[in-house]
Amino acid sequence: MFDMTPHVLLVRATACEFLIRKIKPLVLIFALIAVAILGLVLWLTTMNAWWWVLAVPFVGIVVVGVFIILALRFVFGKINPQLTKEQKNGVSGFVDKMERVTGTVQTPVFIIAFNLIRDIIRPRKKTYLQELTEDSTTLTRDFIELQAMFKN
């Protein structure tokens, strides 16, 4: 289904790790707001049956949100390659540094996410990760070490 060269596996693993880190807080916020709103709406339905008219759209929105979360989880499960413990630690450390570098240069998260997703969908010879690492000497060394892990 997907290209399995070490370079592509590295890009997919790094992109998935980065995107999962960015989506987790959004999922938590959605869950907390959904529970609060559903609790309030369900409480209101005990007051008067007409509140069910308000409850139906909110329940629908929550159901759609849950389906979106499950779809994202499925997609990340399919895209994210199986990694050894050493590779997981390497990718995690690399993404930590990448987040610090991108935070330093103030690149918006949605631009980084767009570029990473574009590299997964349409692999190029020089990916966004390579361009990013060329801007930082410490990331360049880490990226080369991480590539060596994926070649083994």
Salt bridges, closest charged atoms under 4 A:
GLU17 OE2 - ARG21 NE 2.88
ASP96 OD1 - ARG21 NH1 2.43
GLU99 OE1 - ARG21 NH1 3.21
GLU99 OE2 - LYS22 NZ 3.35
ASP119 OD1 - ARG124 NH2 3.20
GLU134 OE1 - LYS126 NZ 2.89
ASP142 OD2 - LYS97 NZ 2.52
